[in-house]
């Protein structure tokens, strides 16, 4: 059975995305989202709300169209949603044609600045020169490996004063909540195992 969900940004309590999925997992998944969706998420935390559950796929597609029309799309300047279509075109387990992928690719390309342009011969020479000699990537790799070997032979040791500072209290970290499993933790540690790395994605 299919579900219809919406993403709500928490900084202004505004609905910014309407979506459907064959199950609840799609609502939590950040992969395959548009650049406009990612821009919103980079600015604000968001909440996931399931509007309808236990729908047939056809019903979910119809409801998706209704809700996108209700909230309106940003790209058409009719509302708040970052959806790039009017909805209802999703098909479960569908293999897309090359023509559809090309058309979708053109629609998603937001950076038109360098479209159809090439570097001049002068620019190519300057870029080539910048990677010659010690700046060559392969040589830099050798330098890095040499530095690692030197560090192993002569390991750097912190002073006792520095060690005490490192062990001292750092103050309470900002607490964050993973949107996928609702686990709360310090900003530094929780991002290692949750958010985009959460096992419930």
C-alpha positions as semicolon CSV with decimal commas, in nm:
position;residue;x (nm);y (nm);z (nm)
1;X;0,000;0,000;0,000
2;X;0,117;0,355;-0,078
3;X;0,153;0,664;0,142
4;X;0,138;1,039;0,084
5;X;0,366;1,255;0,298
6;X;0,476;1,615;0,332
7;X;0,798;1,778;0,451
8;X;0,757;2,082;0,676
9;X;1,045;2,320;0,746
10;X;1,066;2,404;1,117
11;X;1,198;2,760;1,088
12;X;0,868;2,892;0,952
13;X;0,635;2,587;0,976
14;X;0,595;2,590;0,596
15;X;0,521;2,283;0,383
16;X;0,791;2,266;0,116
17;X;0,751;1,920;-0,037
18;X;0,472;1,672;-0,115
19;X;0,564;1,314;-0,201
20;X;0,437;0,959;-0,232
21;X;0,598;0,621;-0,181
22;X;0,523;0,253;-0,173
23;X;0,599;0,266;0,200
24;X;0,712;0,512;0,469
25;X;1,082;0,460;0,394
26;X;1,078;0,697;0,095
27;X;0,970;0,990;0,313
28;X;1,292;0,961;0,519
29;X;1,526;0,902;0,226
30;X;1,741;1,200;0,122
31;X;1,878;1,035;-0,191
32;X;1,733;1,135;-0,526
33;X;1,610;1,474;-0,401
34;X;1,636;1,785;-0,617
35;X;1,890;2,062;-0,554
36;X;1,602;2,288;-0,446
37;X;1,494;2,038;-0,179
38;X;1,852;2,014;-0,055
39;X;1,883;2,393;-0,035
40;X;1,583;2,410;0,196
41;X;1,714;2,127;0,416
42;X;2,056;2,298;0,441
43;X;1,887;2,606;0,587
44;X;1,634;2,447;0,821
45;X;1,552;2,125;1,001
46;X;1,230;1,966;0,885
47;X;0,947;1,745;1,003
48;X;0,793;1,452;0,817
49;X;0,417;1,413;0,833
50;X;0,217;1,130;0,679
51;X;-0,109;1,268;0,544
52;X;-0,252;0,943;0,401
53;X;-0,155;0,580;0,450
54;X;-0,284;0,249;0,311
55;X;-0,370;0,398;-0,029
56;X;-0,357;0,220;-0,361
57;X;-0,087;0,357;-0,592
58;X;-0,351;0,518;-0,816
59;X;-0,512;0,689;-0,516
60;X;-0,172;0,815;-0,396
61;X;-0,097;0,965;-0,739
62;X;-0,433;1,147;-0,742
63;X;-0,387;1,279;-0,389
64;X;-0,035;1,394;-0,476
65;X;-0,172;1,604;-0,762
66;X;-0,440;1,750;-0,537
67;X;-0,196;1,852;-0,263
68;X;0,063;1,996;-0,502
69;X;-0,213;2,207;-0,659
70;X;-0,327;2,309;-0,309
71;X;0,013;2,430;-0,185
72;X;0,151;2,547;-0,522
73;X;0,502;2,523;-0,667
74;X;0,791;2,766;-0,617
75;X;0,922;2,728;-0,972
76;X;0,582;2,835;-1,108
77;X;0,552;3,106;-0,840
78;X;0,221;2,962;-0,726
79;X;0,320;2,844;-0,378
80;X;0,579;2,705;-0,136
81;X;0,663;2,360;-0,277
82;X;0,998;2,268;-0,435
83;X;0,828;1,990;-0,635
84;X;0,925;2,018;-1,002
85;X;0,616;1,846;-1,143
86;X;0,242;1,852;-1,080
87;X;0,262;1,499;-0,938
88;X;0,082;1,181;-1,025
89;X;0,339;1,057;-1,275
90;X;0,514;0,812;-1,041
91;X;0,504;0,440;-1,120
92;X;0,642;0,180;-0,873
93;X;0,947;-0,017;-0,990
94;X;0,942;0,160;-1,327
95;X;1,252;0,156;-1,550
96;X;1,281;0,501;-1,709
97;X;1,351;0,544;-2,081
98;X;1,659;0,733;-2,207
99;X;1,433;1,004;-2,349
100;X;1,267;1,059;-2,011
101;X;1,605;1,074;-1,835
102;X;1,738;1,331;-2,084
103;X;1,429;1,547;-2,049
104;X;1,446;1,524;-1,669
105;X;1,816;1,607;-1,675
106;X;1,754;1,923;-1,877
107;X;1,479;2,031;-1,639
108;X;1,699;1,978;-1,333
109;X;2,002;2,168;-1,457
110;X;1,999;2,497;-1,270
111;X;2,349;2,621;-1,359
112;X;2,335;2,768;-1,710
113;X;2,650;2,982;-1,671
114;X;2,894;2,740;-1,839
115;X;2,641;2,563;-2,063
116;X;2,778;2,524;-2,418
117;X;3,110;2,694;-2,336
118;X;3,466;2,561;-2,351
119;X;3,799;2,678;-2,211
120;X;4,023;2,883;-2,436
121;X;4,366;2,749;-2,536
122;X;4,526;3,007;-2,306
123;X;4,317;2,886;-2,011
124;X;4,406;2,524;-2,087
125;X;4,779;2,610;-2,090
126;X;4,751;2,793;-1,757
127;X;4,568;2,498;-1,598
128;X;4,826;2,257;-1,735
129;X;5,114;2,472;-1,607
130;X;4,954;2,487;-1,260
131;X;4,985;2,108;-1,233
132;X;5,346;2,079;-1,346
133;X;5,649;2,016;-1,128
134;X;5,584;1,986;-0,755
135;X;5,217;2,070;-0,809
136;X;5,161;1,749;-1,003
137;X;4,897;1,541;-0,818
138;X;5,107;1,224;-0,842
139;X;5,406;1,400;-0,682
140;X;5,190;1,545;-0,408
141;X;5,084;1,189;-0,324
142;X;5,450;1,090;-0,279
143;X;5,507;1,391;-0,052
144;X;5,208;1,297;0,162
145;X;5,327;0,935;0,195
146;X;5,675;1,055;0,293
147;X;5,527;1,283;0,559
148;X;5,325;0,991;0,699
149;X;5,637;0,775;0,727
150;X;5,826;1,058;0,900
151;X;5,539;1,100;1,146
152;X;5,547;0,729;1,231
153;X;5,922;0,740;1,301
154;X;5,901;1,064;1,502
155;X;5,548;1,082;1,642
156;X;5,435;1,421;1,762
157;X;5,362;1,438;2,135
158;X;5,140;1,693;2,306
159;X;5,266;1,868;2,619
160;X;5,105;1,775;2,950
161;X;4,936;2,117;2,962
162;X;4,781;2,065;2,619
163;X;4,662;1,717;2,715
164;X;4,487;1,856;3,023
165;X;4,312;2,119;2,811
166;X;4,199;1,852;2,567
167;X;4,057;1,644;2,853
168;X;3,886;1,942;3,015
169;X;3,514;2,028;2,984
170;X;3,414;2,174;2,650
171;X;3,074;2,293;2,764
172;X;2,743;2,143;2,666
173;X;2,718;2,073;2,294
174;X;2,416;2,167;2,091
175;X;2,173;1,874;2,099
176;X;2,039;1,748;1,767
177;X;1,762;1,497;1,692
178;X;1,794;1,248;1,405
179;X;1,482;1,280;1,184
180;X;1,498;0,909;1,095
181;X;1,514;0,739;1,435
182;X;1,450;1,034;1,676
183;X;1,772;0,968;1,869
184;X;1,914;1,281;2,038
185;X;2,282;1,353;2,090
186;X;2,566;1,602;2,074
187;X;2,617;1,780;1,742
188;X;2,965;1,632;1,689
189;X;2,899;1,264;1,757
190;X;2,545;1,213;1,636
191;X;2,622;1,316;1,276
192;X;2,871;1,027;1,249
193;X;2,604;0,759;1,292
194;X;2,277;0,938;1,223
195;X;2,114;1,185;0,982
196;X;2,250;1,085;0,635
197;X;2,428;0,783;0,789
198;X;2,131;0,658;0,990
199;X;2,061;0,284;0,955
200;X;1,688;0,362;0,929
201;X;1,734;0,547;0,598
